[in-house]
Amino acid sequence: MSRPWASSSLPAGRCWLVPSPEVCASPLGTGLLVLVVGTPLAPQQLPVEADGSRIDETKLEGVTELGDIDPGGSGTLTMSLQPGHYVLFCNEPGHFTAGMRAELTVTR
């Protein structure tokens, strides 16, 4: 991706994740599989699969999935977030290591 995903903060409550068309236009030529997880871990501390190409979702609790998005497509994920630290990331092979991830801080 040409630029890293931006990290951000927002107040607790209902929110919508709507990836922009630029985010959905993956330079890796594939679609996106956007996931959100509440965790105290930094993105680089998330567990990876044996081949290192994806985050091992089976080792995380409370993962919310936006789902598959075709290249250049769009999608919306509605969530109700509690205060805490969240990591948003794409789990298509190679995307996480290419920088398609961000941290989100939810405040009271």
N, C-alpha and C positions, 0 to 999 in steps of 0.2 A: 504494500500500500504506500502511496506517496507521502502520507503524513500519518503520525501515530494517532490513535483514537485519543480524544481529549478526556482527561479526568475532570470530575465535577463534584458538586455537592448540591443537595436540595433538602427541603423540609420533609419530615415523615408524612406519610399518608399515601393517597392514591396518585399514581404517576403513569405516564405513557412513554414507552421507549419506541421511537420511530426513527430507524436508521435513515440517514439522508441518502439520496441517490449516489453521491460520491462514495460513501461507505460501501454501498451495495455493488459498486462497480469494482470488483476485486481484480487487482492486477495479476493475480495468480490464475485467472481465467475460469474460476469456478464460482459457484454460489456461496452463500454464507449460512452458517448454523450458529445463531447468536444465543448465548446462554448467560444467565445472571445467577450468581451465588453469593449469599451472605456468608462471609468468612473473615476471620482475623488475619488470614494469610495475605501477603503481597502476591501479585500475579506470578512472579518468578518462583514462588514457593508452592504453587499448586502442583498436585501429583500428575505426572505425565505417564502415558502408556509406554510400554517397553521400547518401542521404536522411536520414541521422542517426538512424534509428529502431531500428537493430540493430547489434550488434558484427559486424564482418566476420570470420567464423570462418575464411575461407580464408587470412587473413593471420596466423593463429596456428598453432603446432605443438603437438601433444600434447593436443588438446582431448578431454575425456571427457564423454560426454553421458548424463544420466539419462533423457532422452527426454521426450516429451510427457506432461503430466499434465493431466487434465481438471479444471475448476474444482472445488475441494473434494475432489479425489481424493488419491491417494498414490502413492509409488514409493520404491524403494530402489536406491542405487548403491553397490556394493562396490568399493573401490579399495585399492591398496597404494601409499602415498605415501612418497616420499623426502623428506629434509629440504629445506626451501625455502619459497618464497612462492607462494601459489596465489590465484586469483580465482575465486569462484563467482558465477554470474550467470544471470538469466533472459534468454533471447534472443528472446522474443516481441516483436513491434514495440511500442516505447514502454515496455516494462517496465524495461529497464536504466536509462533516464533517469528513471523513476519511483522509483528507489532500490532495485530488486530485485537487489542485488549485495552481496557481502561478501568480505573478505580472510581468508585462512587461512594461519597460519604453522605449518609442520611442523618440529618440533625433533628432535634426535637421541635 
